């Protein structure tokens, strides 16, 4: 310090003390730090501080002036070696909250406003699709811990907490995902290593439906392991500490309040009220009929019970203001209601379960006494009702198709003025998942849920008056009522009826057994009859022939007669031909997804479908997983759907949520447009139990030899999510394996020419090809043949000889014709010498001696063209041809 610097002398209020960083030996110094920059003279000299491992106890703080631990005064508290955050009016110093922007291709979503928001007593996360992170950095001088309370009600929200230390080591990935809160605030505790630690709370909403995800809430964050606390913290409003040295503050009781730093709580005025840990009092409203309820006292020995009215606790209404109702008088005596089915009224006036071998239908007091039916006759023995205990037929094994083992049925009613919702949840062990939900006012109705796994199952009903989180009871008059719950096939349950035993082939002392698989019982006789072939048995008691349900077209019943199946083969008559199909290449579980979709925030997501089309009884089923929460719920069936969100915040490629079954039983395989009230253009039809009338799915298989992929499945263009109403799903599956098997009618024969005595026959597929598999193309066939060269030569020779003969004959007749022309011309010339006289008769025939003369005339050689020219001479004007004749002298000269 430069004491020559100008400034005033420092006093105690002008500075504070801090410790320097610890050295390798764990030593440090206490130095004075000015509160204002201009205070720089008269500061105390540095002194040796306490060891770095020094710490104070809970309820104490370290006085830096004396470097000794002092107790906190009343109205304050201290964790000793830790810090606590229980006031969330603003974001405490050291906490940082920010949203992570989403970037999908060219789309950039701004998530800067998606942060954690302080809400006085707690801090709430974002509820949109952005990722929001809350972080806090702390330096621990020794190993410590962090603890906090959280409320995580919605599995559509992804929530993780992890710690990263100065060695860049993070929390185990399997322990960072938070468990869903069942009903109230949960507590989480994690040990911390010494050194620098950064705490992260991170959320991402995956609610892709119309409803917004509910936020994650945090409160009471406490961190231990710091070396000291230099001050005590004031108790927040609604709490107090009345003694020095408090490690925590005490919440004020109901109907009282306190301000910040209080040492005691103040009672509310008579016309006001408050809950536990309140900082203010609220005005009491007039009491209404919904502010009280009634109960019955235990039935007395005479079967009477007393009606009692009580206010709902805590009582927040006033009976004295105008318009308030009064609490009805209690004490009215009335008859005890009958016991529930399977229970009876004992001498102690309480309902007790019927023992084994007895039943009670619970319809009236006269039937409340259990009745043994063992002695009715030799063929009837009372056993646990299938509705009450877990009963597994002897033929049932793990490999059987999905069998109904149990059923829960309940009757309920809701009445709401806001956006209330009733949830029904089922789960195994500690995890529960939403099975179905109902929104708004619902009339009295019944709902059933089938159980198909032999496991311990828990059922939970949850009622939410409004989707907007509030600590006030604004809609206290809204309610949900459950009138009855009926659960079947429970181990250790009770019986409401007895069932007929099957007549066994052995003596009457044998155990009571049901009818074997594939059999039904004649009503009241115990005689078992076999169901017709290719039928299944109803999951309820198989009494009467109506219990046999025929399988749909082109399906068959499994070994346990519990479900209908398809072996991936199909034979159809089409235009007088038999078409055979084999869908075995499509039997494996196939996954495909819809086109990408985006929420209002720009979050990209897909609907992923998984299909197990057909196959043997022990085949793998389609599976859809929920991996947002730690429960890892898995839904299986013929067809299922889940919502997939590409994500990198979890260290995995995708986040899958909201899985549900679309089809869990096969109805039939057909080419009809409609079957069993399900409309489709072709092929597979399935159903499930989630929608009011059951979800249904139809898969049309279309033959396309050009498609080699096995998962080329498309969704309807007008319903890009595969469904328009959420209950009826439609898929088009194009594949070469959807074509009929090839047969001989699809083969074309091509025969080649005979070459050198060899003829080849080749077989090819007829085009366009509309089949697959089946028969193979026959190999090329080679056969001997007679060549055409010899016959060709013979024919050419005959043709040549015929042509020469034809030309010779033509020349002969041509010559004869010339002779006749000559004689005719000569005759005409002779007739011209004597006018007015008829020519003397002459003969056109060749006379004796004319041949020689004629030969002399034509001895002169003429060229071929000269002869042609002679034929083309023109007639004279008198109509006669001009024939030049030669004199004998000329002939003689020409001959010379």
Residue pairs with C-beta under 8 A, 6 or more apart in sequence:
1 40
1 43
2 40
3 41
5 40
5 41
6 41
7 38
7 39
7 40
7 41
7 42
8 38
8 39
8 41
8 42
9 41
9 42
10 32
10 34
10 39
10 40
10 41
10 42
10 43
11 42
13 35
14 34
14 35
14 36
14 39
15 32
15 33
15 34
15 35
15 39
15 43
15 44
16 32
16 33
16 35
16 64
17 30
17 31
17 32
17 33
17 64
17 65
18 30
18 31
18 33
18 64
19 28
19 29
19 30
19 31
19 49
19 50
20 28
20 29
20 30
20 31
20 49
21 28
22 28
22 52
22 141
26 51
26 52
26 53
27 48
27 49
27 51
27 52
28 49
28 50
28 51
28 52
29 46
29 47
29 48
29 49
30 46
30 47
30 48
30 49
30 64
30 67
31 46
32 43
32 44
32 46
34 40
34 43
49 67
50 62
50 67
50 228
52 141
52 227
53 141
53 142
53 227
54 62
54 227
54 228
55 80
55 81
55 141
55 142
55 226
55 227
55 228
56 62
56 69
56 78
56 80
56 81
56 228
56 229
57 69
57 80
58 78
58 79
58 80
58 247
59 71
59 72
59 77
59 78
59 80
59 244
59 245
59 246
59 247
60 69
60 70
60 71
60 72
60 78
60 80
60 229
60 245
61 69
61 70
61 72
61 78
61 228
61 229
61 230
61 231
61 232
62 68
62 69
62 70
62 228
62 229
62 230
63 69
63 70
64 230
71 244
71 245
72 78
72 232
72 241
72 244
72 245
72 246
73 232
73 244
74 241
74 242
74 243
74 244
74 246
74 263
75 234
75 235
75 240
75 241
75 261
75 262
75 263
76 232
76 233
76 234
76 235
76 241
76 246
76 261
77 84
77 232
77 233
77 235
77 241
77 246
77 247
77 248
77 249
78 229
78 231
78 232
78 233
78 246
78 247
79 222
79 224
79 229
79 247
80 224
80 229
80 247
81 142
81 144
81 224
81 225
81 226
81 227
81 228
81 229
82 144
82 222
82 223
82 224
82 225
82 226
82 229
83 138
83 222
83 223
83 226
83 229
84 220
84 221
84 222
84 223
84 233
84 248
85 92
85 95
85 220
85 221
85 222
86 121
86 219
86 220
86 221
86 236
87 120
87 236
88 118
88 119
88 120
88 121
88 122
88 123
88 219
89 118
89 120
90 118
91 97
91 116
91 118
91 123
94 136
94 137
94 138
95 134
95 135
95 136
96 134
96 135
96 136
97 115
97 116
97 132
97 133
97 134
97 135
98 112
98 115
98 132
98 133
99 111
99 112
99 113
99 114
99 115
99 126
99 130
99 131
99 132
99 133
100 111
100 130
100 131
100 132
100 133
100 649
101 108
101 109
101 110
101 111
101 112
101 130
102 108
102 109
102 111
102 129
102 130
102 131
102 601
102 602
102 603
102 604
103 109
104 598
104 602
104 604
104 646
107 598
107 602
108 602
109 130
109 601
109 602
109 603
111 128
111 130
111 131
111 132
111 601
114 126
114 128
114 130
114 131
114 132
115 126
115 132
116 123
116 124
116 125
116 126
116 132
116 134
116 201
116 218
117 123
117 124
119 217
121 219
121 238
121 471
122 151
122 217
122 218
122 219
123 134
123 217
123 218
123 219
124 215
124 216
124 217
124 469
125 132
125 134
125 157
125 159
125 201
125 203
125 215
125 216
125 217
125 218
126 132
126 203
126 205
126 215
127 157
127 205
127 207
127 212
127 213
127 214
127 215
128 205
128 212
128 601
129 204
129 205
129 206
129 207
129 599
129 601
129 602
129 603
130 204
130 205
130 601
130 603
131 202
131 203
131 204
131 649
132 202
132 203
132 204
133 200
133 201
133 202
134 200
134 201
134 202
134 218
135 198
135 199
135 200
135 201
136 198
136 199
136 221
136 223
137 196
137 197
137 198
137 199
138 192
138 196
138 197
138 198
138 199
138 223
138 225
138 226
139 195
139 196
139 197
139 226
140 192
140 193
140 194
140 195
140 196
140 197
140 225
140 226
141 194
141 225
141 226
141 227
142 194
142 225
142 227
143 191
143 192
143 193
143 194
143 225
144 191
144 192
144 194
144 223
144 224
144 225
144 226
145 189
145 190
145 191
145 192
145 223
145 224
145 225
146 163
146 189
146 190
146 192
146 199
146 221
146 222
146 223
146 224
147 187
147 188
147 189
147 190
147 220
147 221
147 222
148 187
148 188
148 218
148 219
148 220
148 221
148 222
149 185
149 186
149 187
149 188
149 218
149 219
149 220
150 159
150 178
150 181
150 185
150 186
150 188
150 216
150 217
150 218
150 219
151 181
151 184
151 185
151 186
151 216
151 217
152 159
152 178
152 179
152 180
152 181
152 186
152 216
153 180
153 181
153 214
154 207
154 213
154 214
155 180
155 433
155 434
155 626
155 628
155 629
155 631
155 657
156 205
156 206
156 207
156 209
156 213
156 628
156 657
156 658
157 203
157 204
157 205
157 206
157 207
157 213
157 214
157 215
157 216
157 628
158 203
158 204
158 205
158 206
158 628
158 629
158 649
158 650
158 655
159 177
159 178
159 201
159 202
159 203
159 216
160 176
160 177
160 178
160 200
160 201
160 202
160 203
160 650
161 171
161 176
161 178
161 188
161 190
161 199
161 200
161 201
161 202
162 170
162 171
162 176
162 200
162 202
163 170
163 171
163 190
163 192
163 197
163 198
163 199
163 200
164 170
164 171
164 197
164 198
164 200
165 192
165 193
165 195
165 196
165 197
165 198
166 195
166 196
166 197
167 195
170 176
171 190
173 651
177 629
177 630
178 186
178 188
178 216
178 629
178 630
179 186
179 629
179 630
180 431
180 432
180 629
180 630
180 631
182 432
182 460
183 462
185 217
185 219
192 223
192 225
194 225
199 223
201 216
201 218
202 649
203 215
203 216
204 647
204 649
204 655
205 212
205 213
206 213
206 605
206 628
206 643
206 645
206 655
206 657
206 658
207 213
208 597
208 599
208 603
208 605
208 643
208 645
208 658
209 658
211 467
212 467
214 467
214 469
215 469
217 469
234 260
234 261
235 241
235 249
235 258
235 260
235 261
235 262
236 249
236 260
236 279
237 257
237 258
237 259
237 260
237 262
237 279
237 280
238 251
238 252
238 257
238 258
238 277
238 278
238 279
239 249
239 250
239 251
239 252
239 258
239 262
239 277
240 249
240 250
240 252
240 258
240 262
240 263
240 264
240 265
241 248
241 249
241 250
241 263
242 250
242 263
242 264
251 276
251 277
252 258
252 265
252 274
252 276
252 277
252 278
253 265
253 276
254 273
254 274
254 275
254 276
254 314
255 267
255 268
255 273
255 274
255 281
255 314
256 265
256 266
256 267
256 268
256 274
256 278
257 265
257 266
257 268
257 274
257 278
257 279
257 280
257 281
258 264
258 265
258 266
258 279
259 279
268 274
268 281
269 281
271 283
271 284
271 318
271 321
272 281
272 282
272 283
272 284
273 281
273 282
273 284
273 314
273 315
273 316
274 280
274 281
274 282
275 314
282 316
284 316
284 317
284 318
284 321
285 316
285 317
285 318
285 321
286 317
286 318
286 321
286 322
286 323
286 324
286 325
287 311
287 317
287 318
287 319
287 324
287 325
287 326
287 327
288 317
288 324
288 325
288 477
289 325
290 476
290 477
290 479
291 311
291 312
291 315
291 316
291 317
291 325
291 476
292 309
292 310
292 311
292 312
292 327
292 328
293 309
293 310
293 312
294 307
294 308
294 309
294 310
294 328
295 307
295 308
295 310
296 305
296 306
296 307
296 308
296 334
296 336
296 337
297 305
297 306
297 308
298 305
298 349
298 350
299 305
299 336
299 345
299 349
299 350
300 349
301 349
303 335
303 336
303 345
303 349
303 365
304 333
304 334
304 335
304 336
305 333
305 334
305 335
305 336
305 337
306 330
306 331
306 332
306 333
306 334
307 330
307 331
307 332
307 333
307 334
308 330
308 331
309 327
309 328
309 329
309 330
310 327
311 317
311 327
316 473
317 324
318 324
319 325
319 326
319 327
336 345
336 349
336 365
338 362
338 363
338 364
338 365
338 367
338 368
339 345
339 351
339 360
339 362
339 368
340 351
340 362
341 360
341 361
341 362
341 363
341 494
341 496
342 353
342 354
342 359
342 360
342 362
342 385
342 388
342 493
342 494
342 495
342 496
343 351
343 352
343 353
343 354
343 360
343 362
343 368
343 494
344 351
344 352
344 354
344 360
344 368
344 369
344 370
345 351
345 352
345 365
345 368
345 369
346 352
351 368
353 494
354 360
354 370
354 494
354 495
355 370
356 384
357 372
357 374
357 382
357 383
358 370
358 371
358 372
358 382
358 495
359 370
359 371
359 373
359 382
359 385
359 494
359 495
359 496
359 497
359 498
360 367
360 368
360 369
360 370
360 371
360 494
360 495
360 496
361 367
361 496
361 497
362 368
362 496
372 382
373 380
373 381
373 382
373 498
374 381
374 382
378 508
379 500
379 501
379 503
379 508
379 526
380 498
380 500
380 501
380 526
381 501
381 512
382 495
382 498
383 495
383 498
383 499
383 501
383 512
384 391
384 493
384 495
385 488
385 493
385 494
385 495
385 496
385 497
385 498
385 499
386 488
386 489
386 499
386 541
387 486
387 487
387 488
387 489
387 493
387 495
387 496
387 497
388 488
388 489
388 490
388 493
388 494
388 495
388 496
389 489
389 490
389 491
389 492
389 493
390 405
390 406
390 454
390 489
390 490
390 491
391 489
392 405
392 454
393 514
393 517
393 560
394 513
395 516
395 517
395 559
395 560
396 403
396 560
396 562
397 560
399 617
399 618
400 558
400 559
400 560
400 562
400 617
401 558
401 560
401 562
401 563
401 565
401 617
402 452
402 562
402 563
402 637
402 664
402 665
403 452
403 539
403 560
403 562
403 563
404 450
404 451
404 452
404 539
404 562
405 451
405 452
405 453
405 454
405 489
406 450
406 451
406 457
406 487
406 488
406 489
406 490
407 448
407 449
407 450
407 451
407 487
407 488
407 489
407 539
408 448
408 449
408 451
408 459
408 485
408 486
408 487
408 488
409 446
409 447
409 448
409 449
409 485
409 486
409 487
410 424
410 446
410 447
410 482
410 483
410 484
410 485
410 486
411 444
411 445
411 446
411 482
411 483
411 484
412 422
412 438
412 442
412 444
412 445
412 447
412 480
412 481
412 482
412 483
413 442
413 443
413 444
413 445
413 480
413 481
413 483
414 420
414 422
414 438
414 440
414 441
414 442
414 463
414 478
414 479
414 480
414 481
415 441
415 478
415 479
416 440
416 441
416 465
416 475
416 478
417 475
417 477
417 478
418 465
418 466
418 474
418 475
418 478
419 439
419 440
419 466
419 467
420 439
420 440
420 463
420 464
420 465
420 466
420 475
420 478
420 480
421 437
421 438
421 439
421 463
421 464
421 467
422 437
422 438
422 442
422 461
422 462
422 463
422 464
422 480
423 434
423 436
423 437
423 460
423 461
423 462
423 463
423 464
424 434
424 435
424 436
424 437
424 447
424 449
424 459
424 460
424 461
425 432
425 433
425 434
425 435
425 459
425 460
425 461
425 462
426 432
426 433
426 435
426 449
426 451
426 457
426 458
426 459
426 460
427 433
427 457
427 458
427 460
427 631
428 453
428 455
428 456
428 457
428 458
429 456
429 458
431 630
431 631
431 633
432 458
432 460
433 626
433 631
433 633
435 449
436 447
436 449
436 690
444 483
448 689
449 689
450 539
450 689
451 457
451 489
459 487
461 480
461 482
463 479
463 480
465 474
465 475
465 476
465 478
466 474
466 475
487 493
499 514
499 541
500 521
500 524
500 525
500 526
500 543
501 512
501 513
501 514
501 526
502 512
502 513
502 514
502 515
502 516
502 521
502 526
502 528
503 525
503 526
503 527
503 528
504 510
504 513
514 521
514 542
515 521
515 528
515 542
516 528
517 537
517 559
517 560
517 561
518 530
518 531
518 535
518 537
518 557
518 561
519 528
519 529
519 530
519 531
519 537
519 542
520 528
520 529
520 531
520 537
520 542
520 543
520 544
520 545
520 547
520 548
521 527
521 528
521 529
521 542
521 543
521 544
522 528
522 529
522 544
523 543
523 544
529 545
531 537
531 545
531 547
531 548
531 561
532 548
532 550
534 550
534 551
534 555
534 556
534 557
535 548
535 549
535 550
535 551
535 557
535 561
536 548
536 549
536 551
536 557
536 558
536 561
536 562
536 563
536 564
537 547
537 548
537 549
537 561
537 562
538 547
538 549
539 562
540 547
541 547
542 548
551 557
551 564
551 668
552 564
552 666
552 667
552 668
552 669
552 670
552 675
552 676
552 685
553 668
553 669
553 670
553 675
554 566
554 570
554 668
554 669
554 670
555 564
555 565
555 566
555 666
555 667
555 668
555 669
556 564
556 565
556 566
556 567
557 563
557 564
557 565
558 564
558 565
558 617
559 617
563 665
563 666
564 665
564 666
564 667
564 668
565 614
565 616
565 617
565 666
566 614
566 615
566 666
566 669
567 614
567 615
567 616
568 582
568 583
568 584
568 586
568 587
568 613
568 614
568 615
569 580
569 581
569 582
569 583
569 584
570 580
570 581
570 583
570 669
571 578
571 579
571 580
571 581
572 578
572 579
572 581
572 671
573 579
577 745
579 740
579 741
580 740
580 741
580 743
580 774
581 738
581 739
581 740
581 741
582 737
582 741
582 773
583 613
583 614
583 701
583 737
583 738
584 615
584 737
585 710
585 735
585 737
586 613
586 614
586 701
586 710
586 733
586 735
586 737
586 738
587 612
587 613
587 614
587 615
587 619
588 612
588 615
588 620
588 710
589 610
589 611
589 612
589 620
589 621
589 622
589 623
590 610
590 611
590 612
590 613
590 710
590 711
590 713
591 608
591 609
591 610
591 611
591 711
592 608
592 609
592 611
592 711
592 713
593 606
593 607
593 608
593 609
593 644
594 606
594 607
594 609
594 715
594 720
594 721
594 722
595 606
595 715
595 720
596 604
596 605
596 606
597 604
597 605
597 606
597 607
597 720
597 721
598 604
598 605
599 605
603 645
604 645
604 646
605 643
605 644
605 645
605 646
606 643
606 644
606 645
607 641
607 642
607 643
607 644
607 721
607 722
608 624
608 641
608 642
608 643
608 644
608 656
609 639
609 640
609 641
609 662
609 713
609 722
609 731
610 622
610 623
610 624
610 639
610 640
610 641
610 642
611 622
611 638
611 639
611 699
611 713
611 731
612 619
612 620
612 621
612 622
612 637
612 638
612 639
613 638
613 684
613 699
614 666
621 636
621 637
621 638
622 636
622 637
622 638
622 639
622 640
623 634
623 635
623 636
623 640
624 634
624 635
624 636
624 640
624 641
624 642
624 656
624 659
624 660
624 661
625 632
625 633
625 634
625 635
625 642
625 656
625 659
626 632
626 633
626 634
626 635
626 642
626 656
626 657
626 658
626 659
627 652
627 655
627 656
627 657
628 655
628 656
628 657
633 659
634 659
635 642
635 659
635 660
635 661
636 661
637 661
637 662
637 663
637 664
637 688
638 662
638 663
638 664
638 665
638 666
638 686
638 697
639 661
639 662
639 663
639 686
639 697
639 699
639 729
640 659
640 660
640 661
640 662
641 659
641 660
641 662
641 722
641 729
642 656
642 657
642 658
642 659
642 660
643 656
643 657
643 658
644 654
644 655
644 656
645 654
645 655
645 656
645 657
646 653
646 654
647 653
647 654
647 655
660 690
661 688
661 690
661 695
662 686
662 688
662 695
662 697
662 729
663 686
663 687
663 688
663 695
663 696
663 697
663 729
664 686
664 687
664 688
664 689
665 686
665 687
665 688
666 684
666 685
666 686
667 675
667 676
667 678
667 685
667 686
667 687
668 675
668 676
668 685
669 683
669 684
669 685
670 683
670 685
671 682
671 683
673 679
673 680
673 681
674 680
675 685
676 685
678 685
678 687
678 696
678 698
678 728
679 698
679 728
680 698
680 700
680 730
681 698
681 700
682 698
682 700
682 701
682 702
683 698
683 699
683 700
683 701
684 697
684 698
684 699
684 701
685 696
685 697
685 698
686 696
686 697
686 698
687 694
687 695
687 696
687 697
688 694
688 695
688 696
689 695
690 727
691 726
691 727
692 727
693 727
694 727
695 727
695 728
695 729
696 727
696 728
696 729
697 728
697 729
697 730
697 731
698 728
698 729
698 730
698 731
699 731
699 732
699 733
700 730
700 731
700 732
700 733
701 733
701 735
701 738
702 732
702 733
702 734
702 735
702 738
703 735
703 736
703 738
703 739
703 740
703 770
704 712
704 734
704 735
704 736
704 738
704 739
705 736
705 739
705 768
705 769
705 770
705 771
705 772
706 736
707 734
707 735
707 736
708 736
709 735
710 735
710 737
712 733
712 734
712 735
713 731
713 732
713 733
713 734
714 731
714 732
714 734
715 721
715 722
715 730
715 731
715 732
716 722
716 724
716 730
716 732
718 724
719 730
722 729
722 730
722 731
723 729
723 730
736 772
737 772
737 773
739 770
739 771
739 772
740 770
740 771
740 772
740 774
741 771
741 772
741 773
741 774
741 775
742 765
742 771
742 772
742 773
742 774
742 775
743 771
743 774
743 775
744 775
746 765
746 766
746 769
746 770
746 771
746 774
747 763
747 764
747 765
747 766
747 775
747 777
747 778
748 763
748 764
748 765
748 766
749 761
749 762
749 763
750 761
750 762
750 763
750 764
751 759
751 760
751 761
752 759
752 760
752 761
752 762
753 759
754 785
754 786
754 787
754 788
756 787
757 784
757 785
757 786
757 787
758 782
758 783
758 784
758 785
759 782
759 783
759 784
759 785
760 780
760 781
760 782
761 780
761 781
761 782
761 783
762 780
763 777
763 778
763 779
763 780
764 777
765 771
765 777
819 846
819 854
820 844
821 881
821 883
822 854
822 857
822 883
823 844
823 846
824 844
825 881
825 883
825 885
827 839
827 842
827 844
828 880
829 885
830 839
830 840
830 842
831 838
831 839
846 854
856 891
856 895
857 886
857 891
859 895
860 894
860 895
862 870
873 881
873 882
874 882
875 881
875 882
876 882
886 894
